[in-house]
Amino acid sequence: MTTRAMSPLQQRMLEDMQLRGLSARTQEAYARAVWQLAQHYQRRPDQLGDEELRQYFLYLIPGERRDIVNSVRRQMGRGYFPHLCSLS
């Protein structure tokens, strides 16, 4: 089995969640939500701007994917996307 190297941003996010004492399931949910955001735009989350995140939230809401919206917003509030916090 091969393991994929973690980016510095992913490593920081994982470490910060561990320091906060988040459960493994919560960590997985947050990581999945951020991964889905990155996949949607085919770019790293820290390369996205305010309007892109706003559009992503609008894209998610009609499909009742609020769990993803809430996970990404929680991550924003924790400082992973400080330039996007005005949207949370």
C-alpha positions as CSV (number, residue, x, y, z in Angstrom):
1,M,0.0,0.0,0.0
2,T,1.3,3.4,-0.9
3,T,0.8,6.5,1.3
4,R,0.4,9.9,-0.2
5,A,2.5,12.7,1.2
6,M,0.6,15.4,3.1
7,S,0.9,19.1,2.1
8,P,2.0,21.5,4.8
9,L,-1.5,22.9,4.8
10,Q,-3.0,19.5,5.3
11,Q,-0.5,18.7,8.0
12,R,-1.2,21.9,9.9
13,M,-4.9,21.4,9.7
14,L,-4.6,17.8,11.0
15,E,-2.3,18.9,13.9
16,D,-4.5,21.8,14.9
17,M,-7.6,19.5,15.0
18,Q,-5.6,17.1,17.1
19,L,-4.6,19.8,19.5
20,R,-8.2,20.9,19.8
21,G,-9.1,17.3,20.8
22,L,-11.5,16.8,17.9
23,S,-12.6,13.2,17.5
24,A,-11.3,11.1,14.6
25,R,-14.7,11.2,12.9
26,T,-14.9,15.0,13.2
27,Q,-11.4,15.3,11.7
28,E,-12.3,13.1,8.8
29,A,-15.5,15.1,8.2
30,Y,-13.6,18.4,8.2
31,A,-10.8,17.0,6.0
32,R,-13.4,15.6,3.5
33,A,-15.3,18.9,3.3
34,V,-12.1,20.8,2.6
35,W,-11.0,18.1,0.0
36,Q,-14.4,18.5,-1.7
37,L,-14.0,22.2,-1.9
38,A,-10.5,21.8,-3.4
39,Q,-11.8,19.2,-5.9
40,H,-14.7,21.5,-7.0
41,Y,-12.2,24.2,-8.0
42,Q,-9.2,21.9,-8.8
43,R,-7.1,24.2,-6.6
44,R,-5.8,24.2,-3.1
45,P,-8.2,25.9,-0.6
46,D,-5.7,28.5,0.4
47,Q,-5.6,29.7,-3.3
48,L,-9.4,30.5,-3.3
49,G,-10.9,33.9,-2.9
50,D,-13.9,35.2,-1.2
51,E,-16.2,35.0,-4.2
52,E,-15.2,31.5,-5.1
53,L,-16.1,30.3,-1.6
54,R,-19.3,32.2,-1.7
55,Q,-20.2,30.6,-5.0
56,Y,-19.3,27.2,-3.6
57,F,-21.7,27.6,-0.6
58,L,-24.4,28.7,-3.0
59,Y,-23.7,25.6,-5.1
60,L,-24.0,23.3,-2.0
61,I,-27.1,24.7,-0.4
62,P,-29.8,23.7,-3.0
63,G,-28.6,20.1,-2.7
64,E,-29.1,20.1,1.0
65,R,-25.4,19.5,1.6
66,R,-25.3,21.7,4.7
67,D,-23.0,19.3,6.5
68,I,-20.2,20.2,4.0
69,V,-21.1,23.9,4.3
70,N,-20.9,23.8,8.1
71,S,-17.6,21.8,8.1
72,V,-15.9,24.3,5.8
73,R,-17.3,27.2,7.8
74,R,-16.0,25.7,11.0
75,Q,-12.6,25.4,9.4
76,M,-12.7,29.0,8.3
77,G,-13.5,30.0,11.8
78,R,-10.5,28.1,13.0
79,G,-8.2,30.2,10.8
80,Y,-7.5,27.9,8.0
81,F,-9.0,30.3,5.5
82,P,-8.6,33.7,7.4
83,H,-9.3,35.8,4.3
84,L,-12.7,34.1,3.9
85,C,-14.0,34.4,7.5
86,S,-16.3,37.3,6.5
87,L,-18.5,34.7,4.8
88,S,-19.0,32.5,7.8
